[in-house]
């Protein structure tokens, strides 16, 4: 879906830069808003859909990639959530 808006986008940019940064921001913002840790994890699991899903067929053929990157982004988000929690307790 991201490639519909930016057709000339390099595929490595959202994979290795945009989505990890968004996952970290989701974790920090959800901690700041005092939401449960499940919310940034769920949002981060859906991040790979932004750059995988162009048609339904591509989503079906790349379901393993979606899970792999989604789990990594969820771990980043959970880590940012916990680090924000730790920083808030020591301040």
PDB file of N, CA, C and O in Angstrom:
ATOM      1  N   UNK A   1       0.817  -1.186   0.000  1.00  0.00           N
ATOM      2  CA  UNK A   1       0.000   0.000   0.000  1.00  0.00           C
ATOM      3  C   UNK A   1       0.857   1.243   0.000  1.00  0.00           C
ATOM      4  O   UNK A   1       0.444   2.279  -0.522  1.00  0.00           O
ATOM      5  N   UNK A   2       2.013   1.163   0.562  1.00  0.00           N
ATOM      6  CA  UNK A   2       2.905   2.303   0.598  1.00  0.00           C
ATOM      7  C   UNK A   2       3.427   2.648  -0.788  1.00  0.00           C
ATOM      8  O   UNK A   2       3.713   3.808  -1.082  1.00  0.00           O
ATOM      9  N   UNK A   3       3.548   1.636  -1.635  1.00  0.00           N
ATOM     10  CA  UNK A   3       4.073   1.857  -2.978  1.00  0.00           C
ATOM     11  C   UNK A   3       3.043   2.483  -3.899  1.00  0.00           C
ATOM     12  O   UNK A   3       3.406   2.989  -4.961  1.00  0.00           O
ATOM     13  N   UNK A   4       1.776   2.467  -3.530  1.00  0.00           N
ATOM     14  CA  UNK A   4       0.776   3.169  -4.326  1.00  0.00           C
ATOM     15  C   UNK A   4       0.993   4.676  -4.223  1.00  0.00           C
ATOM     16  O   UNK A   4       0.820   5.399  -5.204  1.00  0.00           O
ATOM     17  N   UNK A   5       1.365   5.141  -3.058  1.00  0.00           N
ATOM     18  CA  UNK A   5       1.593   6.572  -2.856  1.00  0.00           C
ATOM     19  C   UNK A   5       2.962   7.008  -3.381  1.00  0.00           C
ATOM     20  O   UNK A   5       3.110   8.120  -3.889  1.00  0.00           O
ATOM     21  N   UNK A   6       3.957   6.134  -3.259  1.00  0.00           N
ATOM     22  CA  UNK A   6       5.326   6.443  -3.690  1.00  0.00           C
ATOM     23  C   UNK A   6       5.820   5.335  -4.613  1.00  0.00           C
ATOM     24  O   UNK A   6       6.480   4.407  -4.145  1.00  0.00           O
ATOM     25  N   UNK A   7       5.520   5.403  -5.917  1.00  0.00           N
ATOM     26  CA  UNK A   7       5.852   4.278  -6.806  1.00  0.00           C
ATOM     27  C   UNK A   7       7.351   4.059  -7.006  1.00  0.00           C
ATOM     28  O   UNK A   7       7.750   2.930  -7.292  1.00  0.00           O
ATOM     29  N   UNK A   8       8.179   5.053  -6.874  1.00  0.00           N
ATOM     30  CA  UNK A   8       9.612   4.894  -7.091  1.00  0.00           C
ATOM     31  C   UNK A   8      10.400   4.645  -5.818  1.00  0.00           C
ATOM     32  O   UNK A   8      11.620   4.810  -5.807  1.00  0.00           O
ATOM     33  N   UNK A   9       9.735   4.257  -4.760  1.00  0.00           N
ATOM     34  CA  UNK A   9      10.377   4.085  -3.458  1.00  0.00           C
ATOM     35  C   UNK A   9      11.273   2.854  -3.440  1.00  0.00           C
ATOM     36  O   UNK A   9      10.880   1.780  -3.897  1.00  0.00           O
ATOM     37  N   UNK A  10      12.465   3.019  -2.916  1.00  0.00           N
ATOM     38  CA  UNK A  10      13.389   1.901  -2.756  1.00  0.00           C
ATOM     39  C   UNK A  10      12.818   0.942  -1.706  1.00  0.00           C
ATOM     40  O   UNK A  10      12.439   1.387  -0.623  1.00  0.00           O
ATOM     41  N   UNK A  11      12.748  -0.365  -2.000  1.00  0.00           N
ATOM     42  CA  UNK A  11      12.138  -1.303  -1.038  1.00  0.00           C
ATOM     43  C   UNK A  11      12.885  -1.422   0.284  1.00  0.00           C
ATOM     44  O   UNK A  11      12.292  -1.824   1.285  1.00  0.00           O
ATOM     45  N   UNK A  12      14.158  -1.084   0.312  1.00  0.00           N
ATOM     46  CA  UNK A  12      14.912  -1.197   1.557  1.00  0.00           C
ATOM     47  C   UNK A  12      14.620  -0.059   2.528  1.00  0.00           C
ATOM     48  O   UNK A  12      14.818  -0.203   3.734  1.00  0.00           O
ATOM     49  N   UNK A  13      14.153   1.065   2.009  1.00  0.00           N
ATOM     50  CA  UNK A  13      13.876   2.205   2.882  1.00  0.00           C
ATOM     51  C   UNK A  13      12.783   1.904   3.904  1.00  0.00           C
ATOM     52  O   UNK A  13      13.021   2.094   5.097  1.00  0.00           O
ATOM     53  N   UNK A  14      11.596   1.445   3.501  1.00  0.00           N
ATOM     54  CA  UNK A  14      10.608   1.143   4.547  1.00  0.00           C
ATOM     55  C   UNK A  14      10.959  -0.081   5.379  1.00  0.00           C
ATOM     56  O   UNK A  14      10.593  -0.158   6.552  1.00  0.00           O
ATOM     57  N   UNK A  15      11.669  -1.045   4.780  1.00  0.00           N
ATOM     58  CA  UNK A  15      11.980  -2.277   5.494  1.00  0.00           C
ATOM     59  C   UNK A  15      12.961  -2.048   6.630  1.00  0.00           C
ATOM     60  O   UNK A  15      12.760  -2.548   7.736  1.00  0.00           O
ATOM     61  N   UNK A  16      14.013  -1.301   6.367  1.00  0.00           N
ATOM     62  CA  UNK A  16      15.083  -1.164   7.351  1.00  0.00           C
ATOM     63  C   UNK A  16      15.163   0.191   8.031  1.00  0.00           C
ATOM     64  O   UNK A  16      15.969   0.369   8.945  1.00  0.00           O
ATOM     65  N   UNK A  17      14.349   1.150   7.611  1.00  0.00           N
ATOM     66  CA  UNK A  17      14.421   2.466   8.228  1.00  0.00           C
ATOM     67  C   UNK A  17      13.070   2.954   8.742  1.00  0.00           C
ATOM     68  O   UNK A  17      12.932   3.250   9.929  1.00  0.00           O
ATOM     69  N   UNK A  18      12.085   3.041   7.872  1.00  0.00           N
ATOM     70  CA  UNK A  18      10.811   3.630   8.263  1.00  0.00           C
ATOM     71  C   UNK A  18      10.033   2.784   9.272  1.00  0.00           C
ATOM     72  O   UNK A  18       9.585   3.294  10.299  1.00  0.00           O
ATOM     73  N   UNK A  19       9.877   1.516   8.983  1.00  0.00           N
ATOM     74  CA  UNK A  19       9.075   0.662   9.869  1.00  0.00           C
ATOM     75  C   UNK A  19       9.723   0.440  11.243  1.00  0.00           C
ATOM     76  O   UNK A  19       9.011   0.476  12.247  1.00  0.00           O
ATOM     77  N   UNK A  20      11.029   0.214  11.331  1.00  0.00           N
ATOM     78  CA  UNK A  20      11.604   0.119  12.685  1.00  0.00           C
ATOM     79  C   UNK A  20      11.465   1.404  13.494  1.00  0.00           C
ATOM     80  O   UNK A  20      11.218   1.366  14.699  1.00  0.00           O
ATOM     81  N   UNK A  21      11.626   2.549  12.817  1.00  0.00           N
ATOM     82  CA  UNK A  21      11.445   3.813  13.533  1.00  0.00           C
ATOM     83  C   UNK A  21       9.997   4.001  13.974  1.00  0.00           C
ATOM     84  O   UNK A  21       9.740   4.471  15.082  1.00  0.00           O
ATOM     85  N   UNK A  22       9.054   3.635  13.114  1.00  0.00           N
ATOM     86  CA  UNK A  22       7.647   3.719  13.497  1.00  0.00           C
ATOM     87  C   UNK A  22       7.330   2.781  14.656  1.00  0.00           C
ATOM     88  O   UNK A  22       6.556   3.138  15.544  1.00  0.00           O
ATOM     89  N   UNK A  23       7.913   1.593  14.659  1.00  0.00           N
ATOM     90  CA  UNK A  23       7.679   0.644  15.747  1.00  0.00           C
ATOM     91  C   UNK A  23       8.195   1.206  17.070  1.00  0.00           C
ATOM     92  O   UNK A  23       7.533   1.076  18.099  1.00  0.00           O
ATOM     93  N   UNK A  24       9.356   1.822  17.048  1.00  0.00           N
ATOM     94  CA  UNK A  24       9.906   2.425  18.259  1.00  0.00           C
ATOM     95  C   UNK A  24       9.033   3.581  18.730  1.00  0.00           C
ATOM     96  O   UNK A  24       8.785   3.732  19.926  1.00  0.00           O
ATOM     97  N   UNK A  25       8.569   4.394  17.788  1.00  0.00           N
ATOM     98  CA  UNK A  25       7.699   5.518  18.147  1.00  0.00           C
ATOM     99  C   UNK A  25       6.371   5.011  18.712  1.00  0.00           C
ATOM    100  O   UNK A  25       5.850   5.583  19.669  1.00  0.00           O
ATOM    101  N   UNK A  26       5.821   3.944  18.127  1.00  0.00           N
ATOM    102  CA  UNK A  26       4.584   3.367  18.658  1.00  0.00           C
ATOM    103  C   UNK A  26       4.778   2.933  20.109  1.00  0.00           C
ATOM    104  O   UNK A  26       3.919   3.194  20.951  1.00  0.00           O
ATOM    105  N   UNK A  27       5.884   2.280  20.405  1.00  0.00           N
ATOM    106  CA  UNK A  27       6.143   1.837  21.766  1.00  0.00           C
ATOM    107  C   UNK A  27       6.266   2.982  22.744  1.00  0.00           C
ATOM    108  O   UNK A  27       5.735   2.918  23.853  1.00  0.00           O
ATOM    109  N   UNK A  28       6.965   4.032  22.340  1.00  0.00           N
ATOM    110  CA  UNK A  28       7.162   5.168  23.234  1.00  0.00           C
ATOM    111  C   UNK A  28       5.873   5.964  23.438  1.00  0.00           C
ATOM    112  O   UNK A  28       5.575   6.399  24.550  1.00  0.00           O
ATOM    113  N   UNK A  29       5.119   6.151  22.364  1.00  0.00           N
ATOM    114  CA  UNK A  29       3.878   6.911  22.472  1.00  0.00           C
ATOM    115  C   UNK A  29       2.842   6.150  23.297  1.00  0.00           C
ATOM    116  O   UNK A  29       2.130   6.749  24.102  1.00  0.00           O
ATOM    117  N   UNK A  30       2.757   4.864  23.106  1.00  0.00           N
ATOM    118  CA  UNK A  30       1.801   4.081  23.891  1.00  0.00           C
ATOM    119  C   UNK A  30       2.174   4.071  25.369  1.00  0.00           C
ATOM    120  O   UNK A  30       1.291   4.039  26.227  1.00  0.00           O
ATOM    121  N   UNK A  31       3.445   4.096  25.672  1.00  0.00           N
ATOM    122  CA  UNK A  31       3.862   4.181  27.077  1.00  0.00           C
ATOM    123  C   UNK A  31       3.526   5.551  27.637  1.00  0.00           C
ATOM    124  O   UNK A  31       3.074   5.667  28.776  1.00  0.00           O
ATOM    125  N   UNK A  32       3.746   6.591  26.839  1.00  0.00           N
ATOM    126  CA  UNK A  32       3.439   7.945  27.288  1.00  0.00           C
ATOM    127  C   UNK A  32       1.941   8.114  27.544  1.00  0.00           C
ATOM    128  O   UNK A  32       1.539   8.809  28.476  1.00  0.00           O
ATOM    129  N   UNK A  33       1.112   7.465  26.700  1.00  0.00           N
ATOM    130  CA  UNK A  33      -0.335   7.538  26.856  1.00  0.00           C
ATOM    131  C   UNK A  33      -0.872   6.533  27.876  1.00  0.00           C
ATOM    132  O   UNK A  33      -2.078   6.457  28.109  1.00  0.00           O
ATOM    133  N   UNK A  34       0.034   5.766  28.480  1.00  0.00           N
ATOM    134  CA  UNK A  34      -0.297   4.774  29.501  1.00  0.00           C
ATOM    135  C   UNK A  34      -1.243   3.693  28.975  1.00  0.00           C
ATOM    136  O   UNK A  34      -2.143   3.241  29.683  1.00  0.00           O
ATOM    137  N   UNK A  35      -1.023   3.288  27.723  1.00  0.00           N
ATOM    138  CA  UNK A  35      -1.789   2.194  27.154  1.00  0.00           C
ATOM    139  C   UNK A  35      -1.125   0.870  27.490  1.00  0.00           C
ATOM    140  O   UNK A  35       0.042   0.833  27.880  1.00  0.00           O
ATOM    141  N   UNK A  36      -1.857  -0.191  27.341  1.00  0.00           N
ATOM    142  CA  UNK A  36      -1.336  -1.523  27.583  1.00  0.00           C
ATOM    143  C   UNK A  36      -0.247  -1.839  26.552  1.00  0.00           C
ATOM    144  O   UNK A  36      -0.265  -1.292  25.450  1.00  0.00           O
ATOM    145  N   UNK A  37       0.680  -2.699  26.895  1.00  0.00           N
ATOM    146  CA  UNK A  37       1.781  -3.052  25.997  1.00  0.00           C
ATOM    147  C   UNK A  37       1.323  -3.828  24.775  1.00  0.00           C
ATOM    148  O   UNK A  37       2.086  -3.985  23.823  1.00  0.00           O
ATOM    149  N   UNK A  38       0.108  -4.309  24.786  1.00  0.00           N
ATOM    150  CA  UNK A  38      -0.419  -5.067  23.647  1.00  0.00           C
ATOM    151  C   UNK A  38      -0.635  -4.159  22.440  1.00  0.00           C
ATOM    152  O   UNK A  38      -0.442  -4.593  21.304  1.00  0.00           O
ATOM    153  N   UNK A  39      -1.030  -2.914  22.663  1.00  0.00           N
ATOM    154  CA  UNK A  39      -1.338  -2.019  21.547  1.00  0.00           C
ATOM    155  C   UNK A  39      -0.147  -1.709  20.654  1.00  0.00           C
ATOM    156  O   UNK A  39      -0.285  -1.811  19.435  1.00  0.00           O
ATOM    157  N   UNK A  40       1.012  -1.339  21.183  1.00  0.00           N
ATOM    158  CA  UNK A  40       2.135  -1.113  20.252  1.00  0.00           C
ATOM    159  C   UNK A  40       2.581  -2.392  19.552  1.00  0.00           C
ATOM    160  O   UNK A  40       3.062  -2.342  18.420  1.00  0.00           O
ATOM    161  N   UNK A  41       2.427  -3.535  20.213  1.00  0.00           N
ATOM    162  CA  UNK A  41       2.787  -4.803  19.580  1.00  0.00           C
ATOM    163  C   UNK A  41       1.860  -5.086  18.407  1.00  0.00           C
ATOM    164  O   UNK A  41       2.317  -5.483  17.335  1.00  0.00           O
ATOM    165  N   UNK A  42       0.562  -4.885  18.603  1.00  0.00           N
ATOM    166  CA  UNK A  42      -0.396  -5.117  17.513  1.00  0.00           C
ATOM    167  C   UNK A  42      -0.181  -4.153  16.359  1.00  0.00           C
ATOM    168  O   UNK A  42      -0.250  -4.547  15.195  1.00  0.00           O
ATOM    169  N   UNK A  43       0.076  -2.901  16.674  1.00  0.00           N
ATOM    170  CA  UNK A  43       0.340  -1.929  15.608  1.00  0.00           C
ATOM    171  C   UNK A  43       1.607  -2.284  14.834  1.00  0.00           C
ATOM    172  O   UNK A  43       1.653  -2.142  13.612  1.00  0.00           O
ATOM    173  N   UNK A  44       2.612  -2.736  15.532  1.00  0.00           N
ATOM    174  CA  UNK A  44       3.867  -3.088  14.872  1.00  0.00           C
ATOM    175  C   UNK A  44       3.745  -4.357  14.037  1.00  0.00           C
ATOM    176  O   UNK A  44       4.425  -4.504  13.021  1.00  0.00           O
ATOM    177  N   UNK A  45       2.887  -5.264  14.461  1.00  0.00           N
ATOM    178  CA  UNK A  45       2.654  -6.463  13.650  1.00  0.00           C
ATOM    179  C   UNK A  45       2.004  -6.117  12.314  1.00  0.00           C
ATOM    180  O   UNK A  45       2.178  -6.838  11.332  1.00  0.00           O
ATOM    181  N   UNK A  46       1.264  -5.028  12.275  1.00  0.00           N
ATOM    182  CA  UNK A  46       0.612  -4.623  11.040  1.00  0.00           C
ATOM    183  C   UNK A  46       1.478  -3.736  10.149  1.00  0.00           C
ATOM    184  O   UNK A  46       1.103  -3.467   9.007  1.00  0.00           O
ATOM    185  N   UNK A  47       2.609  -3.285  10.634  1.00  0.00           N
ATOM    186  CA  UNK A  47       3.488  -2.429   9.831  1.00  0.00           C
ATOM    187  C   UNK A  47       3.961  -3.065   8.520  1.00  0.00           C
ATOM    188  O   UNK A  47       3.973  -2.375   7.501  1.00  0.00           O
ATOM    189  N   UNK A  48       4.349  -4.335   8.494  1.00  0.00           N
ATOM    190  CA  UNK A  48       4.809  -4.897   7.219  1.00  0.00           C
ATOM    191  C   UNK A  48       3.746  -4.917   6.130  1.00  0.00           C
ATOM    192  O   UNK A  48       4.076  -4.972   4.945  1.00  0.00           O
ATOM    193  N   UNK A  49       2.486  -4.875   6.514  1.00  0.00           N
ATOM    194  CA  UNK A  49       1.418  -4.849   5.515  1.00  0.00           C
ATOM    195  C   UNK A  49       1.517  -3.581   4.665  1.00  0.00           C
ATOM    196  O   UNK A  49       1.109  -3.577   3.503  1.00  0.00           O
ATOM    197  N   UNK A  50       2.055  -2.509   5.241  1.00  0.00           N
ATOM    198  CA  UNK A  50       2.182  -1.263   4.492  1.00  0.00           C
ATOM    199  C   UNK A  50       3.075  -1.393   3.265  1.00  0.00           C
ATOM    200  O   UNK A  50       2.825  -0.751   2.245  1.00  0.00           O
ATOM    201  N   UNK A  51       4.111  -2.216   3.356  1.00  0.00           N
ATOM    202  CA  UNK A  51       4.991  -2.318   2.194  1.00  0.00           C
ATOM    203  C   UNK A  51       4.927  -3.671   1.491  1.00  0.00           C
ATOM    204  O   UNK A  51       5.573  -3.842   0.457  1.00  0.00           O
ATOM    205  N   UNK A  52       4.179  -4.626   2.009  1.00  0.00           N
ATOM    206  CA  UNK A  52       4.016  -5.917   1.326  1.00  0.00           C
ATOM    207  C   UNK A  52       2.751  -5.923   0.480  1.00  0.00           C
ATOM    208  O   UNK A  52       2.751  -6.444  -0.635  1.00  0.00           O
ATOM    209  N   UNK A  53       1.687  -5.354   0.998  1.00  0.00           N
ATOM    210  CA  UNK A  53       0.379  -5.493   0.366  1.00  0.00           C
ATOM    211  C   UNK A  53       0.231  -4.530  -0.805  1.00  0.00           C
ATOM    212  O   UNK A  53       0.029  -3.333  -0.602  1.00  0.00           O
ATOM    213  N   UNK A  54       0.329  -5.039  -2.013  1.00  0.00           N
ATOM    214  CA  UNK A  54      -0.041  -4.275  -3.202  1.00  0.00           C
ATOM    215  C   UNK A  54      -1.281  -4.893  -3.835  1.00  0.00           C
ATOM    216  O   UNK A  54      -2.181  -4.179  -4.278  1.00  0.00           O
ATOM    217  N   UNK A  55      -1.326  -6.210  -3.874  1.00  0.00           N
ATOM    218  CA  UNK A  55      -2.534  -6.938  -4.283  1.00  0.00           C
ATOM    219  C   UNK A  55      -2.733  -8.077  -3.289  1.00  0.00           C
ATOM    220  O   UNK A  55      -1.849  -8.383  -2.489  1.00  0.00           O
ATOM    221  N   UNK A  56      -3.896  -8.690  -3.353  1.00  0.00           N
ATOM    222  CA  UNK A  56      -4.172  -9.793  -2.434  1.00  0.00           C
ATOM    223  C   UNK A  56      -3.251 -10.981  -2.699  1.00  0.00           C
ATOM    224  O   UNK A  56      -2.895 -11.712  -1.775  1.00  0.00           O
ATOM    225  N   UNK A  57      -2.869 -11.171  -3.946  1.00  0.00           N
ATOM    226  CA  UNK A  57      -1.978 -12.278  -4.295  1.00  0.00           C
ATOM    227  C   UNK A  57      -0.584 -12.082  -3.697  1.00  0.00           C
ATOM    228  O   UNK A  57       0.022 -13.048  -3.233  1.00  0.00           O
ATOM    229  N   UNK A  58      -0.069 -10.865  -3.699  1.00  0.00           N
ATOM    230  CA  UNK A  58       1.247 -10.638  -3.092  1.00  0.00           C
ATOM    231  C   UNK A  58       1.207 -10.832  -1.580  1.00  0.00           C
ATOM    232  O   UNK A  58       2.169 -11.313  -0.982  1.00  0.00           O
ATOM    233  N   UNK A  59       0.097 -10.458  -0.974  1.00  0.00           N
ATOM    234  CA  UNK A  59      -0.029 -10.673   0.465  1.00  0.00           C
ATOM    235  C   UNK A  59      -0.055 -12.161   0.793  1.00  0.00           C
ATOM    236  O   UNK A  59       0.562 -12.593   1.767  1.00  0.00           O
ATOM    237  N   UNK A  60      -0.762 -12.942  -0.009  1.00  0.00           N
ATOM    238  CA  UNK A  60      -0.836 -14.382   0.226  1.00  0.00           C
ATOM    239  C   UNK A  60       0.510 -15.056   0.004  1.00  0.00           C
ATOM    240  O   UNK A  60       0.855 -15.992   0.724  1.00  0.00           O
ATOM    241  N   UNK A  61       1.260 -14.605  -0.961  1.00  0.00           N
ATOM    242  CA  UNK A  61       2.545 -15.252  -1.229  1.00  0.00           C
ATOM    243  C   UNK A  61       3.643 -14.799  -0.268  1.00  0.00           C
ATOM    244  O   UNK A  61       4.667 -15.472  -0.141  1.00  0.00           O
ATOM    245  N   UNK A  62       3.445 -13.688   0.398  1.00  0.00           N
ATOM    246  CA  UNK A  62       4.465 -13.164   1.314  1.00  0.00           C
ATOM    247  C   UNK A  62       4.012 -13.191   2.769  1.00  0.00           C
ATOM    248  O   UNK A  62       4.431 -12.342   3.556  1.00  0.00           O
ATOM    249  N   UNK A  63       3.182 -14.127   3.134  1.00  0.00           N
ATOM    250  CA  UNK A  63       2.675 -14.191   4.507  1.00  0.00           C
ATOM    251  C   UNK A  63       3.800 -14.496   5.507  1.00  0.00           C
ATOM    252  O   UNK A  63       3.775 -14.009   6.637  1.00  0.00           O
ATOM    253  N   UNK A  64       4.769 -15.290   5.095  1.00  0.00           N
ATOM    254  CA  UNK A  64       5.906 -15.585   5.965  1.00  0.00           C
ATOM    255  C   UNK A  64       6.762 -14.363   6.218  1.00  0.00           C
ATOM    256  O   UNK A  64       7.242 -14.153   7.332  1.00  0.00           O
ATOM    257  N   UNK A  65       6.955 -13.563   5.194  1.00  0.00           N
ATOM    258  CA  UNK A  65       7.710 -12.317   5.344  1.00  0.00           C
ATOM    259  C   UNK A  65       6.981 -11.367   6.276  1.00  0.00           C
ATOM    260  O   UNK A  65       7.600 -10.697   7.102  1.00  0.00           O
ATOM    261  N   UNK A  66       5.668 -11.312   6.139  1.00  0.00           N
ATOM    262  CA  UNK A  66       4.882 -10.453   7.007  1.00  0.00           C
ATOM    263  C   UNK A  66       5.055 -10.872   8.467  1.00  0.00           C
ATOM    264  O   UNK A  66       5.249 -10.023   9.337  1.00  0.00           O
ATOM    265  N   UNK A  67       4.986 -12.152   8.731  1.00  0.00           N
ATOM    266  CA  UNK A  67       5.150 -12.618  10.109  1.00  0.00           C
ATOM    267  C   UNK A  67       6.563 -12.376  10.638  1.00  0.00           C
ATOM    268  O   UNK A  67       6.736 -11.957  11.783  1.00  0.00           O
ATOM    269  N   UNK A  68       7.562 -12.636   9.814  1.00  0.00           N
ATOM    270  CA  UNK A  68       8.946 -12.451  10.242  1.00  0.00           C
ATOM    271  C   UNK A  68       9.233 -10.994  10.589  1.00  0.00           C
ATOM    272  O   UNK A  68       9.715 -10.696  11.682  1.00  0.00           O
ATOM    273  N   UNK A  69       8.939 -10.093   9.663  1.00  0.00           N
ATOM    274  CA  UNK A  69       9.194  -8.683   9.938  1.00  0.00           C
ATOM    275  C   UNK A  69       8.256  -8.148  11.022  1.00  0.00           C
ATOM    276  O   UNK A  69       8.653  -7.301  11.821  1.00  0.00           O
ATOM    277  N   UNK A  70       7.034  -8.630  11.052  1.00  0.00           N
ATOM    278  CA  UNK A  70       6.103  -8.184  12.082  1.00  0.00           C
ATOM    279  C   UNK A  70       6.568  -8.534  13.476  1.00  0.00           C
ATOM    280  O   UNK A  70       6.433  -7.728  14.397  1.00  0.00           O
ATOM    281  N   UNK A  71       7.111  -9.720  13.642  1.00  0.00           N
ATOM    282  CA  UNK A  71       7.623 -10.127  14.952  1.00  0.00           C
ATOM    283  C   UNK A  71       8.830  -9.292  15.349  1.00  0.00           C
ATOM    284  O   UNK A  71       8.962  -8.904  16.510  1.00  0.00           O
ATOM    285  N   UNK A  72       9.706  -9.014  14.403  1.00  0.00           N
ATOM    286  CA  UNK A  72      10.884  -8.181  14.706  1.00  0.00           C
ATOM    287  C   UNK A  72      10.449  -6.766  15.089  1.00  0.00           C
ATOM    288  O   UNK A  72      10.964  -6.195  16.051  1.00  0.00           O
ATOM    289  N   UNK A  73       9.502  -6.201  14.338  1.00  0.00           N
ATOM    290  CA  UNK A  73       9.022  -4.860  14.671  1.00  0.00           C
ATOM    291  C   UNK A  73       8.275  -4.857  16.005  1.00  0.00           C
ATOM    292  O   UNK A  73       8.353  -3.884  16.755  1.00  0.00           O
ATOM    293  N   UNK A  74       7.560  -5.929  16.303  1.00  0.00           N
ATOM    294  CA  UNK A  74       6.864  -6.024  17.595  1.00  0.00           C
ATOM    295  C   UNK A  74       7.867  -6.085  18.746  1.00  0.00           C
ATOM    296  O   UNK A  74       7.641  -5.490  19.799  1.00  0.00           O
ATOM    297  N   UNK A  75       8.971  -6.801  18.547  1.00  0.00           N
ATOM    298  CA  UNK A  75      10.010  -6.840  19.580  1.00  0.00           C
ATOM    299  C   UNK A  75      10.649  -5.470  19.776  1.00  0.00           C
ATOM    300  O   UNK A  75      10.931  -5.068  20.905  1.00  0.00           O
ATOM    301  N   UNK A  76      10.875  -4.760  18.686  1.00  0.00           N
ATOM    302  CA  UNK A  76      11.418  -3.394  18.799  1.00  0.00           C
ATOM    303  C   UNK A  76      10.444  -2.489  19.552  1.00  0.00           C
ATOM    304  O   UNK A  76      10.850  -1.701  20.406  1.00  0.00           O
ATOM    305  N   UNK A  77       9.185  -2.607  19.236  1.00  0.00           N
ATOM    306  CA  UNK A  77       8.170  -1.790  19.878  1.00  0.00           C
ATOM    307  C   UNK A  77       8.050  -2.123  21.366  1.00  0.00           C
ATOM    308  O   UNK A  77       7.945  -1.223  22.200  1.00  0.00           O
ATOM    309  N   UNK A  78       8.065  -3.403  21.692  1.00  0.00           N
ATOM    310  CA  UNK A  78       7.991  -3.813  23.090  1.00  0.00           C
ATOM    311  C   UNK A  78       9.235  -3.351  23.858  1.00  0.00           C
ATOM    312  O   UNK A  78       9.132  -2.921  25.007  1.00  0.00           O
ATOM    313  N   UNK A  79      10.398  -3.439  23.228  1.00  0.00           N
ATOM    314  CA  UNK A  79      11.618  -2.950  23.865  1.00  0.00           C
ATOM    315  C   UNK A  79      11.568  -1.455  24.124  1.00  0.00           C
ATOM    316  O   UNK A  79      11.976  -0.997  25.191  1.00  0.00           O
ATOM    317  N   UNK A  80      11.072  -0.690  23.159  1.00  0.00           N
ATOM    318  CA  UNK A  80      10.938   0.756  23.355  1.00  0.00           C
ATOM    319  C   UNK A  80       9.920   1.061  24.453  1.00  0.00           C
ATOM    320  O   UNK A  80      10.100   1.994  25.236  1.00  0.00           O
ATOM    321  N   UNK A  81       8.862   0.275  24.503  1.00  0.00           N
ATOM    322  CA  UNK A  81       7.849   0.442  25.556  1.00  0.00           C
ATOM    323  C   UNK A  81       8.472   0.210  26.933  1.00  0.00           C
ATOM    324  O   UNK A  81       8.269   1.001  27.854  1.00  0.00           O
ATOM    325  N   UNK A  82       9.221  -0.868  27.064  1.00  0.00           N
ATOM    326  CA  UNK A  82       9.835  -1.189  28.360  1.00  0.00           C
ATOM    327  C   UNK A  82      10.931  -0.180  28.737  1.00  0.00           C
ATOM    328  O   UNK A  82      11.050   0.199  29.902  1.00  0.00           O
ATOM    329  N   UNK A  83      11.728   0.252  27.753  1.00  0.00           N
ATOM    330  CA  UNK A  83      12.764   1.242  28.049  1.00  0.00           C
ATOM    331  C   UNK A  83      12.153   2.585  28.432  1.00  0.00           C
ATOM    332  O   UNK A  83      12.685   3.283  29.296  1.00  0.00           O
ATOM    333  N   UNK A  84      11.041   2.952  27.798  1.00  0.00           N
ATOM    334  CA  UNK A  84      10.354   4.182  28.177  1.00  0.00           C
ATOM    335  C   UNK A  84       9.801   4.061  29.589  1.00  0.00           C
ATOM    336  O   UNK A  84       9.812   5.032  30.347  1.00  0.00           O
ATOM    337  N   UNK A  85       9.324   2.893  29.942  1.00  0.00           N
ATOM    338  CA  UNK A  85       8.824   2.638  31.285  1.00  0.00           C
ATOM    339  C   UNK A  85       9.956   2.755  32.306  1.00  0.00           C
ATOM    340  O   UNK A  85       9.784   3.343  33.374  1.00  0.00           O
ATOM    341  N   UNK A  86      11.101   2.195  31.967  1.00  0.00           N
ATOM    342  CA  UNK A  86      12.256   2.241  32.861  1.00  0.00           C
ATOM    343  C   UNK A  86      12.750   3.679  33.018  1.00  0.00           C
ATOM    344  O   UNK A  86      13.078   4.100  34.128  1.00  0.00           O
ATOM    345  N   UNK A  87      12.807   4.427  31.933  1.00  0.00           N
ATOM    346  CA  UNK A  87      13.260   5.808  31.992  1.00  0.00           C
ATOM    347  C   UNK A  87      12.297   6.673  32.782  1.00  0.00           C
ATOM    348  O   UNK A  87      12.714   7.611  33.463  1.00  0.00           O
ATOM    349  N   UNK A  88      11.022   6.367  32.697  1.00  0.00           N
ATOM    350  CA  UNK A  88      10.022   7.148  33.422  1.00  0.00           C
ATOM    351  C   UNK A  88      10.105   6.874  34.926  1.00  0.00           C
ATOM    352  O   UNK A  88       9.860   7.769  35.734  1.00  0.00           O
ATOM    353  N   UNK A  89      10.448   5.643  35.299  1.00  0.00           N
ATOM    354  CA  UNK A  89      10.547   5.303  36.721  1.00  0.00           C
ATOM    355  C   UNK A  89      11.772   5.933  37.364  1.00  0.00           C
ATOM    356  O   UNK A  89      11.728   6.301  38.538  1.00  0.00           O
ATOM    357  N   UNK A  90      12.875   6.064  36.614  1.00  0.00           N
ATOM    358  CA  UNK A  90      14.091   6.622  37.206  1.00  0.00           C
ATOM    359  C   UNK A  90      14.084   8.140  37.213  1.00  0.00           C
ATOM    360  O   UNK A  90      14.865   8.753  37.940  1.00  0.00           O
ATOM    361  N   UNK A  91      13.231   8.752  36.428  1.00  0.00           N
ATOM    362  CA  UNK A  91      13.209  10.235  36.366  1.00  0.00           C
ATOM    363  C   UNK A  91      12.428  10.830  37.499  1.00  0.00           C
ATOM    364  O   UNK A  91      12.313  12.052  37.594  1.00  0.00           O
TER     365      UNK A  91
END
